[in-house]
Amino acid sequence: MKLAIITDTSADISANYHDFEDLFVLEIPISIDGKSLKTSQMTHEQYFEYMAKAKKMPATSQPNVAELEELLRNIASQGYTHVLGLFLTSGISGFYQNAFYLQNELENMKIVFPETYITSSPLGYMVETVIEGSKSGKTFEGILEKFEAQRDADNAFMLVDDLKWLAKGGRLSNGSAAIGTLLNIKPLLQFSDDGKVIVYDKVRTVKKALSAMKNLLLDSSKPETHKVFVLHTGAMERAQELYDYAKEEGYQDVELTTLGPVIATHLGIGAVAYAVALK
């Protein structure tokens, strides 16, 4: 088996995997003030600076399906026998539905695009697990089985600092955002079972929101079975508090890092998140 792994720039993958020769990454275009950015060529912090200075709210668009089709044909010509595509959940982007038919386009190569129901670091971690499975000689079926186990155990809880980002994304009306800001309401978001970002709860004050997130961490994971990501967009103090709590509760595999540009675009500056992934 010669396996190609395809993902997109919503997946935050550790730097030591970036040069893996069987990994192919599609760019999710992001535009700010009419300028199209290739966020794969900048750091997260550089992108946050673009966001902070933007006159208009940034926007993401879908990867090019024609580019994916061409990539698949190139992969086939290079002798790959299997392809596993792990993309941003269809609950956020329509790309998955548009690309779905390509699984049956090439007769001599097995192509599978399973739903991921997640993004960011958990998606990147699943990609890394697939790479490790491929390197160790696992069968395609064994790699898929591990992926499905991870997918079913993943979760993420997010605190948005400024409600204007939810209003921009259509998850909150402008009126509700204005009232929520006046009342100091902090919505807690999570990924639903079908990969949509939904409001889990609305609480007053950041302190109460962080306390709720800590409880959600304990309810959705176990120290011995899960890796924890503490993610943020320029909210280091809050992220550090969540990181310290996870370590105090016995989680050994805890990573503190920034959210990637694709998800940062939707959550805004000042967001913080817990994400858990099955090890």
C-alpha positions in Angstrom: 0.0 0.0 0.0 1.2 3.5 -0.9 -1.0 5.9 1.1 -1.5 9.6 0.4 -3.0 11.8 3.1 -4.8 15.0 2.1 -6.0 17.7 4.5 -6.5 21.4 4.5 -5.1 24.4 6.3 -7.8 24.3 9.0 -5.8 21.4 10.4 -3.1 22.5 12.8 -0.3 20.0 12.3 2.9 19.8 14.3 5.9 21.3 12.4 7.8 18.0 12.4 5.2 16.5 10.1 5.0 19.4 7.5 7.7 17.8 5.3 6.2 14.3 5.3 6.3 13.4 1.6 2.9 11.6 1.5 1.1 14.6 3.1 -0.7 17.1 0.8 -2.4 20.2 2.2 -5.1 22.3 0.4 -5.1 26.0 1.1 -8.3 27.5 2.5 -8.4 31.0 1.1 -8.8 33.9 3.6 -9.5 37.5 2.6 -9.0 40.6 4.7 -9.9 44.0 3.3 -10.0 42.7 -0.2 -6.6 41.0 0.1 -6.2 37.3 -0.3 -3.8 35.7 2.2 -2.0 32.4 2.1 -2.0 31.7 5.8 0.2 28.6 5.3 3.0 31.0 4.6 2.7 33.0 7.8 2.7 32.4 11.6 -0.5 32.4 13.6 0.6 35.5 15.4 1.2 37.4 12.1 -2.4 36.5 11.1 -3.8 37.8 14.4 -2.1 41.1 13.6 -3.8 41.2 10.3 -7.1 40.6 12.0 -6.6 43.2 14.7 -5.8 45.9 12.0 -8.5 44.9 9.5 -11.1 47.5 8.6 -13.6 44.8 7.7 -14.2 41.4 9.1 -12.1 38.7 7.4 -13.8 35.9 5.5 -12.9 32.3 4.6 -13.8 30.5 1.4 -13.6 26.9 0.2 -10.6 25.2 -1.3 -10.8 24.7 -5.0 -12.4 21.4 -5.9 -10.8 21.4 -9.3 -7.4 21.7 -7.5 -8.3 18.6 -5.5 -9.3 16.7 -8.6 -6.0 17.6 -10.3 -4.1 16.6 -7.1 -5.8 13.2 -7.1 -4.8 12.5 -10.7 -1.2 13.5 -10.0 -1.2 11.3 -6.9 -2.5 8.4 -9.1 0.3 8.9 -11.6 2.9 8.7 -8.8 1.8 5.2 -7.9 -0.3 5.8 -4.8 -2.9 3.1 -4.2 -4.9 4.6 -1.4 -6.0 8.2 -0.4 -7.4 9.3 2.9 -8.8 12.9 2.9 -9.4 14.5 6.2 -11.0 17.9 5.7 -12.7 20.7 7.7 -16.0 19.4 9.0 -19.0 19.9 6.7 -20.8 21.5 9.6 -18.6 24.6 8.9 -17.7 24.3 5.2 -19.5 23.1 2.1 -16.2 21.8 0.7 -16.8 18.3 1.9 -20.1 17.9 0.0 -18.6 19.4 -3.1 -15.6 17.0 -3.0 -17.5 13.9 -2.0 -18.1 12.7 -5.5 -14.4 12.6 -6.2 -14.1 9.4 -4.1 -15.4 7.5 -7.1 -13.5 9.3 -9.9 -10.4 7.1 -10.2 -10.8 3.4 -10.7 -7.3 2.2 -9.8 -7.0 4.1 -6.5 -9.1 3.6 -3.3 -10.2 7.1 -2.1 -11.9 7.7 1.2 -13.1 11.1 2.5 -14.7 10.4 5.9 -16.5 13.1 7.8 -14.2 14.5 10.6 -16.7 16.5 12.7 -13.9 18.7 14.0 -11.0 21.0 13.0 -7.9 22.8 14.3 -5.5 20.8 16.5 -7.8 17.8 17.0 -8.0 17.4 13.2 -4.2 18.0 12.9 -3.6 15.3 15.6 -5.7 12.8 13.6 -3.7 13.6 10.5 -0.5 12.9 12.5 -1.9 9.6 13.8 -2.6 8.5 10.3 0.9 9.4 9.3 2.3 7.4 12.1 0.1 4.5 11.2 1.3 4.6 7.6 4.9 4.8 8.7 4.5 1.8 10.9 3.0 -0.4 8.2 -0.6 -0.5 9.4 -3.2 -1.6 6.9 -5.6 0.9 5.4 -8.5 -0.7 7.4 -6.5 -0.4 10.6 -5.7 3.3 10.0 -9.4 4.0 9.3 -10.4 2.1 12.5 -8.1 4.3 14.6 -9.3 7.4 12.9 -12.9 6.6 13.6 -12.1 5.9 17.3 -10.4 9.3 17.6 -13.2 11.1 15.7 -15.9 9.6 18.0 -14.0 10.7 21.1 -12.9 14.2 20.1 -14.6 17.4 21.5 -13.9 21.1 21.8 -15.3 23.9 23.9 -14.7 27.5 23.0 -15.1 30.9 24.7 -15.5 33.9 22.4 -14.5 37.2 23.8 -16.3 39.5 21.4 -19.8 38.7 20.2 -19.3 40.6 17.0 -17.5 37.6 15.5 -20.5 35.3 16.1 -22.8 37.9 14.5 -20.5 38.2 11.5 -20.6 34.4 11.1 -24.4 34.3 11.2 -24.5 32.4 14.5 -25.9 35.4 16.4 -27.9 38.4 15.2 -26.4 41.9 15.4 -29.1 42.9 17.9 -28.4 39.8 20.1 -24.7 40.5 20.0 -25.3 44.1 21.1 -27.5 43.1 24.0 -25.2 40.3 25.0 -22.2 42.7 25.1 -24.1 45.1 27.3 -25.1 42.3 29.7 -21.5 40.9 29.6 -22.8 37.5 28.4 -20.1 35.0 27.4 -21.3 32.2 25.1 -19.6 28.8 25.4 -19.5 27.0 22.0 -18.9 23.4 21.2 -18.8 21.1 18.2 -22.1 19.1 17.9 -22.1 15.4 16.9 -22.5 16.4 13.3 -19.6 18.9 13.3 -21.5 22.2 13.6 -20.4 24.9 16.0 -23.3 25.5 18.4 -23.9 27.5 21.6 -23.6 25.1 24.5 -24.4 27.7 27.2 -24.5 31.4 27.9 -22.9 32.6 31.1 -22.1 35.9 32.8 -18.5 37.0 33.1 -15.3 35.3 31.9 -14.6 33.8 35.3 -17.8 31.8 35.2 -17.2 30.8 31.6 -13.7 29.5 32.4 -15.1 27.6 35.4 -17.7 25.9 33.1 -15.0 25.0 30.6 -13.0 23.3 33.4 -16.0 21.2 34.3 -16.6 20.3 30.6 -13.0 19.1 30.3 -13.5 16.6 33.2 -16.9 15.5 31.8 -15.7 14.9 28.2 -12.3 13.2 28.8 -10.0 11.2 31.0 -6.3 12.0 31.8 -5.2 8.4 30.9 -6.9 8.3 27.5 -7.0 11.8 26.1 -4.6 14.5 24.9 -5.6 18.0 25.7 -5.1 21.1 23.6 -5.4 24.6 25.2 -5.9 26.9 22.2 -6.2 30.7 22.0 -6.2 33.8 19.8 -4.2 36.3 21.8 -5.7 35.3 25.2 -2.5 33.9 26.8 -3.6 34.6 30.4 -6.8 32.7 30.1 -5.2 29.9 28.2 -2.5 29.6 30.9 -5.2 29.2 33.5 -6.9 26.4 31.6 -3.5 24.7 31.0 -2.5 24.8 34.7 -5.9 23.4 35.6 -5.6 20.5 33.2 -2.1 19.7 34.6 -3.4 19.9 38.2 -6.2 17.4 37.4 -3.7 14.8 36.3 -3.6 15.3 32.5 0.0 14.6 31.4 -0.3 15.2 27.6 -1.4 18.9 27.5 -0.4 21.3 24.7 -0.8 25.1 24.9 -0.9 26.6 21.4 -2.7 29.1 19.2 -5.7 28.5 17.1 -5.0 28.5 13.3 -6.2 31.3 11.0 -9.2 29.5 9.6 -10.9 29.0 13.0 -9.5 32.3 14.4 -11.4 34.0 11.6 -14.7 32.7 13.0 -14.0 33.0 16.7 -12.1 36.3 16.7 -9.3 37.8 18.8 -9.4 36.9 22.5 -10.9 33.5 22.1 -9.8 30.5 24.2 -10.6 26.8 23.9 -10.2 23.3 25.3 -10.0 20.5 22.8 -9.6 16.8 23.6 -8.4 14.0 21.4 -8.1 10.3 22.0 -4.5 9.3 22.2 
